[in-house]
Amino acid sequence: MNDEQELRDRLRAIEVPASRIEIDGLVRAGRRRAFRRRSVAGAGGVALATALLLTAPSILTTAGARPDAAPAGASPAATGPTGAGTTAAASPTPCQPSELPLPAGMRNATASGVDPTGRYVVGNEVVGQDFRPVLWTDGKPQALPVRGRSVEVTAVNAAGVAVGLVEDGRQEYVFRYQQGAATRLRTPPGNWHVYPRPAINAAGDVVINAEPSGNSGGEDSVVLLWRAGSTQAVKLPLPDGANAFDITDDGTVVGALYRDGIASAAYAWDQQGKGRKLTAPAGETAAGYAAQGEWATGGLWPSRSAALWNLRTGALTRLTTDGPGDAVNASGWVVAAGVLLRDGAAVDLRIPGGQTGLAVAVSDTGLVVGLARPGGDGAENSGPRVWRC
């Protein structure tokens, strides 16, 4: 049994809501040891499915247990706002793939994110136990000259400003890459573990969670914000147990409230700490993992379904795919466990030669980024891909 399958089997055994147990450490170690996965994502439960993909490419991270990935060809049904019946969705037109070239000397890289315009794509190569960051601009690759033993780029905005994580010995910190230069973003006084990965909005505001070094499971965690151009973090005045996983262009922070390390509800907060609980069906708990425009996505437990919320109206759409939503665009297209869902239907991400296409992120212009891997049960990474949808 390979590392990925073992991790999948363990996740399937978990039926509780997303937890904040330090799964990012497990994912990162496994991903580096046998790269065939996607990036780590989550702090409280969020990015596990992704990491699985990156080995599959970069979806897992600090949060806690998340549902496992669904087959890329699965065709989930969509459920409308809470109380609506299940409806069958027509199969969308297949998307057309193309390869992303790699910088000279790189062989084992994958895409991990895309900006809303589709012009900028970020990704990482794995070398031994470490990451090496890549930025594609209009399809042209560049190895980012960020110093550190392990450097992982996780997100980029429409201005080409990228953010990520550096691990260098006992140091770990968030960096911003802008106009050819990398800048360390400072945490408050003390020693902090930042997780799961930083998110950035159009203005350049950056958000991530942090807990005191030595703690685990989000104990005594805070949400940190670096405003555009700033290198010093501010702690957002969010309630105890709040974890943030994304930030919208209007500054709304989307995430979840945790109790005893388990997600109790999905939330959207403003930067003054006023929160809106996102709808969940009776008997289920929720966590929000990504947001764009008026849409947010995440997961529902114990059904392990992907969720899509309209942040303006509060309406919930349940997407019955096995795994929470990891990414969403301004049109409400969702990436969940490697599957692109458009209007509730799985989109065929075609790859020649019997390979499987796995989605990681989607731009507002319909550019999907992800990876290819051999057909069947193989988990090898066949390289970064984009699809025009």
FIMAR-60833 format. One record per residue (C-alpha): x, y, z. Coordinates in pm, 1 decimal, always signed. Example, Ala and Ser with C-alpha at 12.3 -4.5 7.8 and 13.67 -1.06 7.14 Angstrom:
<pts>
         xx         yy         zz
    +1230.0     -450.0     +780.0
    +1367.0     -106.0     +714.0
</pts>
This chain:
<pts>
         xx         yy         zz
       +0.0       +0.0       +0.0
     +150.0     +338.2      -96.9
     +161.9     +644.3     +129.5
     -130.6     +813.8      -41.0
     -362.5     +513.9      -20.2
     -279.8     +464.5     +345.6
     -361.8     +828.7     +419.7
     -687.1     +801.7     +223.3
     -790.1     +491.9     +418.5
     -724.7     +666.0     +747.4
     -929.9     +964.3     +642.4
    -1223.9     +749.3     +538.1
    -1233.0     +611.8     +889.9
    -1290.7     +958.9    +1030.1
    -1658.0    +1048.6    +1050.3
    -1638.0    +1350.6    +1279.4
    -1651.6    +1710.1    +1154.0
    -1333.1    +1873.4    +1032.3
    -1084.8    +1889.4    +1319.0
     -787.1    +2112.8    +1379.5
     -550.9    +1832.0    +1466.9
     -212.5    +1897.6    +1311.6
     -280.5    +1700.5     +998.8
      -77.9    +1946.8     +798.7
     +236.5    +1803.3     +950.6
     +135.0    +1453.1     +846.2
      +43.8    +1569.6     +500.7
     +358.2    +1769.2     +442.7
     +578.5    +1486.1     +556.6
     +399.4    +1235.4     +339.1
     +391.5    +1466.5      +42.0
     +760.4    +1542.4      +56.0
     +849.8    +1183.1     +116.4
     +659.8    +1056.8     -185.2
     +549.1    +1353.4     -390.4
     +249.6    +1261.8     -583.3
      +23.1    +1493.4     -395.1
     -123.9    +1827.5     -385.1
      -39.7    +2106.3     -149.6
     -135.3    +2119.7     +208.4
     -412.0    +2339.8     +305.9
     -607.2    +2383.1     +608.7
     -585.8    +2471.3     +960.1
     -858.2    +2323.7    +1139.4
     -951.4    +2078.4     +887.1
     -914.0    +2222.0     +551.6
     -673.0    +2102.7     +310.6
     -642.8    +1747.6     +347.8
     -817.8    +1643.7      +36.7
     -587.1    +1863.0     -156.5
     -275.9    +1736.0      -20.8
     -394.8    +1398.0     -112.3
     -439.4    +1508.6     -464.9
      -97.2    +1635.9     -489.3
      +35.4    +1359.4     -418.0
     -194.1    +1467.9     -587.7
      -67.6    +1861.1     -565.7
     -146.6    +2101.8     -292.7
     -477.4    +2090.0     -125.9
     -407.8    +1967.7     +226.0
     -282.5    +2163.7     +511.7
     -316.6    +2229.4     +869.9
     -664.0    +2191.2     +963.2
     -776.0    +1856.5    +1043.4
     -942.4    +1561.0     +899.0
    -1128.3    +1611.7     +576.4
    -1315.0    +1377.1     +351.0
    -1120.1    +1193.9      +86.5
    -1110.7    +1274.4     -281.7
    -1383.6    +1162.2     -518.3
    -1295.8    +1008.1     -854.8
    -1229.4    +1282.1    -1108.1
    -1503.1    +1144.2    -1326.9
    -1768.6    +1141.6    -1057.6
    -2089.4    +1325.3    -1140.5
    -2244.3    +1464.5     -822.4
    -2595.8    +1598.4     -802.2
    -2668.6    +1940.3     -664.1
    -2908.5    +2030.9     -387.8
    -3048.8    +2381.7     -382.0
    -3077.4    +2609.0      -81.3
    -3157.5    +2427.1     +239.0
    -3485.8    +2245.1     +208.8
    -3479.5    +2216.6     -168.9
    -3492.3    +1878.7     -338.6
    -3209.3    +1710.5     -525.0
    -3192.4    +1790.8     -893.1
    -2996.6    +1629.1    -1172.8
    -2745.2    +1858.2    -1342.4
    -2663.1    +1838.5    -1711.0
    -2303.9    +1747.0    -1796.6
    -2110.5    +2061.6    -1892.8
    -1900.3    +2083.7    -2208.2
    -1556.2    +1925.8    -2154.0
    -1261.9    +2159.9    -2093.5
     -955.8    +2156.1    -2316.1
     -616.0    +2088.9    -2152.8
     -265.6    +2215.1    -2209.7
      +63.4    +2161.8    -2028.3
     +246.5    +2417.1    -1820.0
     +619.6    +2421.3    -1901.2
     +866.4    +2392.1    -1614.5
    +1171.8    +2605.1    -1537.5
    +1503.0    +2455.9    -1645.6
    +1613.1    +2178.6    -1412.1
    +1270.5    +2115.1    -1259.4
    +1095.5    +1783.6    -1313.8
     +855.4    +1716.3    -1029.8
     +631.2    +2020.3     -999.2
     +259.1    +2086.3     -985.6
      +28.6    +2387.8     -990.9
     -129.0    +2495.6     -662.9
     -320.9    +2818.0     -734.5
     -432.5    +3074.9     -990.9
     -524.7    +3442.6     -974.8
     -880.8    +3552.1    -1064.0
     -778.9    +3668.0    -1413.9
     -602.6    +3342.3    -1502.5
     -283.8    +3526.4    -1595.2
      -77.7    +3409.7    -1296.7
      -40.7    +3050.0    -1178.4
     +166.1    +2935.0     -881.0
     +300.7    +2592.6     -797.6
     +582.2    +2399.8     -636.5
     +844.5    +2139.4     -710.2
     +935.0    +1886.4     -443.8
    +1304.0    +1809.1     -394.2
    +1360.5    +1544.5     -128.6
    +1172.2    +1677.4     +172.3
    +1145.8    +2036.2      +51.8
     +949.3    +2266.4     -179.4
    +1073.5    +2498.3     -453.7
     +828.5    +2770.6     -571.9
     +727.1    +2844.4     -930.8
     +533.1    +3135.2    -1080.0
     +386.1    +3118.6    -1431.0
     +303.3    +3450.0    -1598.3
     +101.9    +3417.1    -1920.2
     +218.2    +3055.0    -1929.3
     +588.9    +3134.2    -1890.9
     +755.0    +2971.2    -1586.7
     +990.2    +3131.5    -1337.2
    +1158.8    +2968.2    -1039.0
    +1108.9    +3217.9     -757.9
    +1436.0    +3324.1     -590.7
    +1304.7    +3298.3     -236.4
    +1565.1    +3188.8      +18.1
    +1500.0    +2907.4     +262.7
    +1541.6    +2534.0     +297.9
    +1182.3    +2478.0     +193.7
     +972.9    +2745.1      +19.0
     +611.0    +2678.8      -78.5
     +406.8    +2934.5     -274.6
      +34.3    +2898.8     -209.4
     -160.2    +3187.9     -366.0
     -133.6    +3481.4     -607.0
     -354.4    +3781.9     -682.9
     -436.8    +3964.2    -1006.5
     -140.4    +4198.8     -960.4
      +98.7    +3903.0     -957.1
     +171.2    +3933.0     -583.6
     +236.7    +3583.2     -449.0
     +241.3    +3454.9      -91.1
     +363.3    +3137.6      +70.2
     +549.1    +2969.2     +353.7
     +919.0    +2936.0     +430.5
    +1060.3    +2664.8     +655.6
    +1427.8    +2707.8     +734.7
    +1556.1    +2508.7    +1028.1
    +1342.7    +2603.5    +1325.7
    +1210.5    +2912.0    +1150.3
     +879.3    +2917.6     +968.5
     +714.6    +3228.8     +834.9
     +493.4    +3380.9     +567.6
     +653.3    +3558.2     +272.4
     +525.3    +3797.5       +7.8
     +680.1    +3796.6     -342.3
     +626.1    +4121.0     -532.3
     +807.7    +4290.7     -820.7
    +1096.6    +4046.2     -812.8
    +1162.9    +4061.8     -438.0
    +1062.0    +3843.6     -144.9
     +970.4    +3998.5     +189.7
     +929.7    +3823.4     +522.5
     +598.7    +3902.9     +692.8
     +650.0    +3940.1    +1065.4
     +433.0    +3777.4    +1331.0
     +361.4    +3933.3    +1672.9
     +629.6    +3896.9    +1943.8
     +684.7    +3536.8    +2049.1
     +727.3    +3207.7    +1867.9
     +441.7    +3111.3    +1637.0
     +342.4    +2823.9    +1413.4
     +152.2    +2961.1    +1110.8
      -99.5    +2740.2     +931.0
     -229.4    +2610.3     +706.9
     -125.6    +2845.1     +426.6
     -163.5    +3218.4     +359.2
     -441.8    +3360.9     +140.7
     -432.9    +3695.1      -42.6
     -699.5    +3924.0     -191.3
     -693.4    +4174.9     -477.5
     -565.4    +4460.0     -259.9
     -276.9    +4247.6     -132.8
     -411.0    +4182.3     +218.4
     -279.3    +3850.0     +353.6
     -443.0    +3630.5     +617.1
     -337.4    +3314.0     +801.0
     -381.9    +3144.0    +1138.7
     -111.9    +3112.5    +1402.7
      -76.7    +2923.9    +1728.1
     +204.4    +2941.9    +1984.9
     +492.7    +2713.6    +1890.4
     +458.1    +2381.5    +2069.3
      +79.2    +2392.0    +2069.3
     -125.3    +2170.2    +1839.6
     -477.6    +2144.6    +1710.5
     -520.2    +2521.6    +1699.5
     -483.1    +2566.0    +2076.2
     -473.7    +2938.0    +2162.5
     -470.9    +3021.7    +1792.8
     -522.7    +3369.2    +1648.1
     -599.4    +3503.9    +1300.6
     -327.2    +3730.1    +1159.8
     -370.7    +3994.5     +890.6
     -101.5    +4178.5     +698.5
     -251.5    +4473.8     +517.4
     -124.3    +4543.8     +166.5
     +233.6    +4667.2     +178.7
     +270.5    +4601.8     +552.6
     +522.6    +4358.9     +697.8
     +381.7    +4355.1    +1052.9
      +76.8    +4144.7    +1136.2
     -225.5    +4257.1    +1330.6
     -444.2    +4015.0    +1526.2
     -803.4    +4027.3    +1409.8
    -1056.2    +4057.8    +1695.8
    -1231.0    +3730.3    +1618.2
    -1389.8    +3504.3    +1880.1
    -1191.0    +3231.9    +2055.1
    -1172.8    +2926.2    +1832.4
    -1202.0    +3119.7    +1506.1
     -982.0    +3007.5    +1218.0
     -967.1    +3186.0     +881.0
     -891.5    +3019.2     +549.7
     -956.3    +3291.4     +291.9
    -1014.3    +3664.7     +250.1
    -1236.8    +3827.1      -11.8
    -1168.8    +4151.0     -198.1
    -1398.6    +4343.4      +38.7
    -1198.9    +4216.2     +337.7
    -1444.0    +3949.5     +453.5
    -1267.8    +3660.5     +626.3
    -1414.2    +3314.1     +572.2
    -1343.7    +3014.8     +793.7
    -1490.9    +2822.8    +1084.1
    -1543.9    +2832.9    +1457.6
    -1387.3    +2542.0    +1643.8
    -1479.9    +2391.9    +1977.9
    -1239.5    +2143.1    +2137.7
    -1056.2    +2117.2    +1807.4
    -1365.7    +2030.7    +1603.0
    -1540.3    +2262.8    +1357.0
    -1877.4    +2366.5    +1495.4
    -1989.1    +2613.5    +1227.1
    -1878.0    +2792.3     +911.3
    -1848.6    +3170.6     +944.0
    -1782.6    +3489.7     +755.0
    -1638.6    +3774.8     +965.4
    -1563.5    +4137.6     +899.2
    -1235.1    +4276.5    +1028.6
    -1403.7    +4425.3    +1335.2
    -1500.4    +4074.7    +1446.7
    -1869.2    +4082.2    +1352.4
    -1958.5    +3737.5    +1222.4
    -2229.4    +3572.6    +1014.9
    -2288.3    +3203.2    +1069.9
    -2317.8    +3022.8     +736.8
    -2617.5    +2793.2     +696.5
    -2587.9    +2420.7     +761.9
    -2862.9    +2158.1     +737.0
    -3011.1    +2026.3    +1058.4
    -2783.5    +1773.5    +1221.4
    -2473.4    +1883.1    +1033.5
    -2175.2    +2103.5    +1107.0
    -1982.7    +2308.1     +852.2
    -1650.7    +2475.3     +777.8
    -1570.8    +2733.3     +511.0
    -1241.5    +2692.6     +324.0
    -1238.3    +2932.3      +27.9
    -1420.2    +3241.1     -100.5
    -1434.0    +3459.4     -409.1
    -1676.4    +3739.0     -488.4
    -2011.9    +3658.7     -327.3
    -1941.2    +3284.5     -302.8
    -1780.4    +3064.4      -37.8
    -1720.1    +2689.7      -33.8
    -1629.4    +2431.5     +225.2
    -1770.8    +2114.0     +373.4
    -2060.3    +1962.6     +567.7
    -2031.2    +1681.9     +822.1
    -2118.7    +1402.0     +881.8
    -2242.5    +1382.9     +520.3
    -1892.7    +1482.2     +398.4
    -2051.9    +1687.6     +120.3
    -1913.1    +1996.4      -46.9
    -2100.8    +2317.0      +33.2
    -2150.9    +2637.2     -167.3
    -2277.0    +2949.2      +10.8
    -2392.6    +3276.2     -137.2
    -2240.7    +3531.9      +98.7
    -2488.8    +3798.1      -13.5
    -2811.6    +3603.1      +34.2
    -2695.4    +3336.8     +278.6
    -2833.5    +3058.0      +56.8
    -2668.6    +2715.4      +81.7
    -2624.1    +2469.0     -203.4
    -2519.3    +2118.1     -104.4
    -2296.4    +1951.1     -362.5
    -2312.8    +1578.6     -308.3
    -1954.4    +1497.8     -390.3
    -1728.6    +1309.3     -151.3
    -1512.3    +1584.8      -15.9
    -1540.2    +1950.1      +87.9
    -1494.0    +2239.2     -152.1
    -1136.5    +2366.0     -168.4
    -1166.3    +2651.0     -419.2
    -1438.4    +2864.6     -578.2
    -1456.7    +3137.9     -841.8
    -1678.8    +3444.9     -879.0
    -1932.5    +3243.2    -1080.6
    -1974.5    +2981.1     -809.5
    -1771.0    +2706.4     -980.4
    -1627.5    +2481.4     -710.1
    -1322.1    +2257.5     -691.9
    -1381.6    +1970.6     -449.6
    -1133.7    +1685.4     -402.4
     -993.2    +1723.6     -752.1
    -1329.5    +1757.5     -926.9
    -1450.0    +2077.7    -1095.6
    -1820.8    +2136.2    -1028.7
    -2011.8    +2380.9    -1246.3
    -2380.8    +2431.1    -1167.0
    -2358.9    +2118.7     -953.4
    -2226.0    +1892.7    -1229.7
    -1877.1    +1747.8    -1262.2
    -1683.1    +1885.0    -1559.3
    -1476.3    +1647.8    -1770.1
    -1112.3    +1754.9    -1742.9
     -979.0    +1573.1    -2045.4
     -623.2    +1444.5    -2064.2
     -490.9    +1250.2    -2365.9
     -343.8     +904.5    -2330.7
     -566.2     +769.2    -2056.6
     -440.6    +1005.4    -1787.3
     -655.0    +1153.7    -1510.7
     -699.4    +1526.7    -1467.1
     -725.3    +1663.9    -1113.2
     -834.4    +2022.3    -1049.6
     -673.5    +2235.7     -781.5
     -808.6    +2587.5     -840.6
    -1019.8    +2787.1    -1086.6
    -1002.6    +3149.3    -1202.0
    -1294.6    +3383.6    -1262.2
    -1221.3    +3352.8    -1635.1
    -1271.7    +2974.7    -1630.5
     -905.8    +2871.3    -1632.2
     -868.9    +2555.8    -1423.0
     -527.1    +2458.9    -1288.1
     -424.7    +2120.1    -1158.0
     -223.7    +1817.9    -1256.1
     -226.5    +1505.7    -1462.0
     -148.6    +1159.0    -1340.8
     -152.7     +815.9    -1505.5
     -485.7     +636.6    -1530.5
     -589.0     +359.7    -1295.5
     -471.7     +367.0     -937.1
     -136.4     +529.7    -1008.6
      -64.5     +837.9     -801.3
     +241.5     +963.3     -988.5
     +242.0    +1327.4    -1086.9
     +260.7    +1368.4    -1465.0
     +301.1    +1742.9    -1445.0
     +104.0    +2067.9    -1409.1
     -188.7    +2128.7    -1642.8
     -440.7    +2402.0    -1720.8
     -782.3    +2364.9    -1879.2
     -980.8    +2628.7    -2065.4
    -1347.7    +2596.0    -1969.7
</pts>
